[in-house]
Amino acid sequence: MMQGKLIVIEGIDGSGKSTQYKKMCDRLSGEGFEFEKISFPRYDKDSSALVRAYLGGEFGSRPDDVNAYAASTFYAVDRFASFKTDWEKYYNGGGTVLMDRYTTSNACHQGGKLEGEERLKYFNWLYEFEFRLMGLPEPSLVIYLNTDIEVSRRQINARQSETGANSDIHENDFNYLQRCLDAGRCAASHYGWRVVECIRDSQMRTVDDISDEIYNIVLSHIGK
Protein backbone atom coordinates (compact mmCIF):
# COMPACT_ATOMS: atom_id res chain seq x y z
CA MET A 1 0.00 0.00 0.00
CA MET A 2 1.42 3.36 -1.09
CA GLN A 3 0.94 6.49 0.95
CA GLY A 4 -0.53 9.37 -0.97
CA LYS A 5 0.00 13.08 -0.57
CA LEU A 6 -2.49 15.11 1.45
CA ILE A 7 -2.22 18.86 0.91
CA VAL A 8 -4.29 21.30 2.99
CA ILE A 9 -4.97 24.98 2.41
CA GLU A 10 -5.80 26.51 5.78
CA GLY A 11 -6.69 29.88 7.29
CA ILE A 12 -9.26 31.58 9.45
CA ASP A 13 -12.63 32.78 8.17
CA GLY A 14 -12.12 35.66 5.77
CA SER A 15 -8.53 34.77 4.91
CA GLY A 16 -9.34 34.13 1.24
CA LYS A 17 -8.80 30.42 1.72
CA SER A 18 -11.77 29.19 -0.34
CA THR A 19 -10.87 31.51 -3.22
CA GLN A 20 -7.28 30.28 -3.23
CA TYR A 21 -8.38 26.66 -2.96
CA LYS A 22 -10.65 27.00 -6.01
CA LYS A 23 -7.93 28.74 -8.03
CA MET A 24 -5.44 26.01 -7.14
CA CYS A 25 -7.86 23.22 -8.11
CA ASP A 26 -8.68 24.94 -11.40
CA ARG A 27 -5.02 25.52 -12.21
CA LEU A 28 -3.89 21.99 -11.42
CA SER A 29 -6.84 20.49 -13.32
CA GLY A 30 -6.11 22.71 -16.32
CA GLU A 31 -2.52 21.49 -16.37
CA GLY A 32 -3.56 17.84 -16.29
CA PHE A 33 -2.66 16.93 -12.71
CA GLU A 34 -4.61 14.06 -11.19
CA PHE A 35 -5.93 14.68 -7.68
CA GLU A 36 -9.03 14.48 -5.51
CA LYS A 37 -10.52 17.59 -3.94
CA ILE A 38 -12.33 17.66 -0.61
CA SER A 39 -13.80 20.60 1.34
CA PHE A 40 -14.76 20.50 5.01
CA PRO A 41 -17.18 20.62 6.68
CA ARG A 42 -19.43 18.71 4.26
CA TYR A 43 -22.64 20.52 5.12
CA ASP A 44 -24.75 18.38 2.79
CA LYS A 45 -23.84 15.12 4.57
CA ASP A 46 -25.43 13.50 7.62
CA SER A 47 -21.99 13.22 9.22
CA SER A 48 -21.89 17.01 9.63
CA ALA A 49 -25.16 17.19 11.61
CA LEU A 50 -23.45 18.10 14.89
CA VAL A 51 -21.28 20.68 13.14
CA ARG A 52 -24.37 22.34 11.69
CA ALA A 53 -26.10 22.30 15.07
CA TYR A 54 -23.05 23.80 16.77
CA LEU A 55 -22.51 26.57 14.21
CA GLY A 56 -26.24 27.27 14.12
CA GLY A 57 -26.25 28.01 17.84
CA GLU A 58 -28.22 24.98 19.04
CA PHE A 59 -25.65 24.29 21.77
CA GLY A 60 -25.18 27.95 22.71
CA SER A 61 -24.97 31.28 20.93
CA ARG A 62 -21.25 31.76 21.62
CA PRO A 63 -18.34 29.59 20.38
CA ASP A 64 -17.11 29.17 23.96
CA ASP A 65 -20.40 27.56 24.99
CA VAL A 66 -18.95 24.31 23.60
CA ASN A 67 -15.44 23.51 24.78
CA ALA A 68 -12.61 22.93 22.31
CA TYR A 69 -12.45 19.17 22.83
CA ALA A 70 -16.17 18.54 22.41
CA ALA A 71 -16.47 20.76 19.32
CA SER A 72 -13.42 19.08 17.78
CA THR A 73 -15.14 15.70 17.86
CA PHE A 74 -18.06 17.07 15.80
CA TYR A 75 -15.73 17.97 12.94
CA ALA A 76 -13.62 14.83 13.31
CA VAL A 77 -16.65 12.57 12.71
CA ASP A 78 -17.33 14.29 9.38
CA ARG A 79 -13.71 13.84 8.31
CA PHE A 80 -13.71 10.18 9.31
CA ALA A 81 -16.90 9.52 7.32
CA SER A 82 -15.44 11.29 4.29
CA PHE A 83 -12.18 9.32 4.48
CA LYS A 84 -13.91 5.95 4.74
CA THR A 85 -16.48 6.57 2.00
CA ASP A 86 -14.80 8.99 -0.44
CA TRP A 87 -11.02 8.91 -0.65
CA GLU A 88 -9.40 6.21 1.51
CA LYS A 89 -8.75 3.83 -1.39
CA TYR A 90 -7.49 6.59 -3.67
CA TYR A 91 -5.14 7.98 -1.03
CA ASN A 92 -3.85 4.57 0.01
CA GLY A 93 -3.12 3.87 -3.64
CA GLY A 94 -0.73 6.80 -3.73
CA GLY A 95 -3.13 9.51 -4.89
CA THR A 96 -2.88 13.21 -4.15
CA VAL A 97 -5.71 14.85 -2.19
CA LEU A 98 -6.11 18.64 -2.06
CA MET A 99 -8.23 19.92 0.83
CA ASP A 100 -9.96 23.11 1.85
CA ARG A 101 -9.78 22.73 5.66
CA TYR A 102 -8.99 19.56 7.59
CA THR A 103 -7.99 18.65 11.16
CA THR A 104 -5.87 21.80 10.94
CA SER A 105 -9.04 23.93 11.14
CA ASN A 106 -9.73 22.58 14.61
CA ALA A 107 -6.28 23.78 15.62
CA CYS A 108 -7.15 27.31 14.49
CA HIS A 109 -10.77 27.59 15.53
CA GLN A 110 -10.96 25.42 18.62
CA GLY A 111 -7.44 26.35 19.65
CA GLY A 112 -8.74 29.91 19.80
CA LYS A 113 -10.72 28.92 22.89
CA LEU A 114 -7.53 28.16 24.83
CA GLU A 115 -4.34 29.97 25.77
CA GLY A 116 -0.75 29.24 26.67
CA GLU A 117 0.07 25.74 27.86
CA GLU A 118 -3.56 24.67 27.58
CA ARG A 119 -3.52 25.51 23.87
CA LEU A 120 -0.31 23.54 23.31
CA LYS A 121 -1.75 20.62 25.25
CA TYR A 122 -4.79 20.74 22.99
CA PHE A 123 -2.63 20.83 19.83
CA ASN A 124 -0.88 17.63 20.92
CA TRP A 125 -4.19 15.96 21.81
CA LEU A 126 -5.75 16.94 18.47
CA TYR A 127 -3.16 15.25 16.26
CA GLU A 128 -3.02 12.23 18.55
CA PHE A 129 -6.83 11.91 18.49
CA GLU A 130 -7.42 12.22 14.75
CA PHE A 131 -4.26 10.79 13.25
CA ARG A 132 -3.39 8.04 15.70
CA LEU A 133 -6.58 7.02 17.50
CA MET A 134 -9.06 7.66 14.67
CA GLY A 135 -6.63 6.58 11.96
CA LEU A 136 -7.03 9.56 9.64
CA PRO A 137 -3.98 10.35 7.49
CA GLU A 138 -1.75 13.21 8.55
CA PRO A 139 -1.21 15.99 5.99
CA SER A 140 2.05 15.91 4.07
CA LEU A 141 1.78 19.68 3.52
CA VAL A 142 -0.27 22.41 5.21
CA ILE A 143 -0.27 25.89 3.66
CA TYR A 144 -1.47 28.51 6.14
CA LEU A 145 -2.73 31.85 4.84
CA ASN A 146 -1.70 34.46 7.38
CA THR A 147 -3.74 37.66 7.27
CA ASP A 148 -4.94 40.26 9.77
CA ILE A 149 -8.22 40.72 11.58
CA GLU A 150 -9.41 43.80 9.67
CA VAL A 151 -8.92 42.14 6.30
CA SER A 152 -10.77 39.07 7.53
CA ARG A 153 -13.68 41.16 8.79
CA ARG A 154 -14.01 42.96 5.46
CA GLN A 155 -13.87 39.67 3.56
CA ILE A 156 -16.58 38.10 5.73
CA ASN A 157 -18.84 41.15 5.43
CA ALA A 158 -18.38 41.32 1.66
CA ARG A 159 -19.16 37.62 1.25
CA GLN A 160 -22.30 37.89 3.33
CA SER A 161 -23.49 40.92 1.37
CA GLU A 162 -22.86 39.13 -1.90
CA THR A 163 -24.43 35.78 -1.01
CA GLY A 164 -27.06 36.84 1.53
CA ALA A 165 -25.90 33.97 3.77
CA ASN A 166 -26.47 34.21 7.51
CA SER A 167 -23.45 34.38 9.82
CA ASP A 168 -22.66 31.39 12.01
CA ILE A 169 -21.61 31.75 15.64
CA HIS A 170 -17.92 31.88 14.65
CA GLU A 171 -18.35 34.64 12.09
CA ASN A 172 -20.58 36.70 14.41
CA ASP A 173 -17.91 36.99 17.10
CA PHE A 174 -14.96 39.08 15.95
CA ASN A 175 -13.22 38.83 19.30
CA TYR A 176 -13.27 35.08 18.82
CA LEU A 177 -11.99 35.54 15.25
CA GLN A 178 -8.99 37.42 16.62
CA ARG A 179 -8.31 34.55 19.02
CA CYS A 180 -8.53 32.12 16.09
CA LEU A 181 -5.98 34.20 14.20
CA ASP A 182 -3.63 34.02 17.17
CA ALA A 183 -4.21 30.26 17.46
CA GLY A 184 -3.62 29.76 13.74
CA ARG A 185 -0.27 31.50 13.88
CA CYS A 186 0.63 29.49 16.97
CA ALA A 187 -0.42 26.23 15.28
CA ALA A 188 1.61 27.03 12.15
CA SER A 189 4.72 27.40 14.31
CA HIS A 190 3.91 24.39 16.51
CA TYR A 191 3.21 21.97 13.66
CA GLY A 192 5.65 23.40 11.11
CA TRP A 193 3.13 24.51 8.48
CA ARG A 194 4.18 26.54 5.43
CA VAL A 195 3.04 30.13 5.97
CA VAL A 196 1.98 32.38 3.11
CA GLU A 197 1.89 36.02 4.17
CA CYS A 198 -1.17 37.61 2.59
CA ILE A 199 -0.29 41.13 3.79
CA ARG A 200 2.66 43.01 2.38
CA ASP A 201 3.58 46.60 3.29
CA SER A 202 0.28 46.88 5.21
CA GLN A 203 -1.69 46.01 2.08
CA MET A 204 -3.44 42.82 0.98
CA ARG A 205 -1.53 41.11 -1.81
CA THR A 206 -3.44 40.41 -5.00
CA VAL A 207 -5.30 37.13 -5.34
CA ASP A 208 -3.08 36.11 -8.27
CA ASP A 209 0.14 36.97 -6.43
CA ILE A 210 -0.86 34.80 -3.46
CA SER A 211 -2.05 32.06 -5.80
CA ASP A 212 1.30 31.94 -7.61
CA GLU A 213 3.13 31.46 -4.32
CA ILE A 214 0.80 28.66 -3.27
CA TYR A 215 1.13 27.01 -6.68
CA ASN A 216 4.93 26.96 -6.46
CA ILE A 217 4.82 25.45 -2.97
CA VAL A 218 2.40 22.73 -4.09
CA LEU A 219 4.36 21.99 -7.27
CA SER A 220 7.56 21.60 -5.29
CA HIS A 221 5.83 19.25 -2.85
CA ILE A 222 4.37 16.93 -5.47
CA GLY A 223 7.67 16.80 -7.31
CA LYS A 224 6.71 18.39 -10.61
Phi, psi and omega in degrees: 000125179272146175268130179279190175247132181239111185247129184241133169257122190231155177170165180285171175304134179084010180274353184087011185301312183295322176298314180293323178298314180297317179298320181293317178298315180297319182291314180295319178297317180296335180263007172085014178284142177262125179197162172256147178239135182223135175240137178240152352290159178265086189296340181270004183251149178300330183293348179260012185303316181290328175297314180297320179295318179296308182292333178279358176088013181290337180256007182141148185277352180242144179307322184287355177290343174239123185292162187303321184288316179296312180299324180299324181293329179300312182289324182297323179299318179296319179293319179298315180298318179297314180301312185289330186256338189248316194221008180300310183297317180297313181295315181293343175272006177099010183285161177260132179240126178252126189238141168260102186077154176192205175310327180303331178292326175298320179301318181286308190277317177279329175298337177292347179274355185232165181222157171055227183296328178295324177293317179294322175299318178296316179305314181294318178298317185301309181292323177297316183296308186279321188268332178259305185286317179277337177084017175285149180287144178277141179299144173272341178207130172239124177254117183256124179271108182268124183229202172229168191293324182291320176297316180298318179298316180296319180296316180296314180297319180295319179296319180293322178294323182286319187263340184075011182286146176284147176288147171267179186292338175288310185292335181285343189246096185284337171296318177295321179300321177297319178295325177294322177297316177298317180293322179297317178295320178295317180295319180301319178289317184296316185268347181081036178288158172278126183257128173253118181279115183274348180250131177224128181053043177067013179235148175291128175295159179290155179302317182292323179296314178296318181299319179297321179294316178299316181302314181295323176295313181296316182299319178296323182290321182273000172077035179249000000 
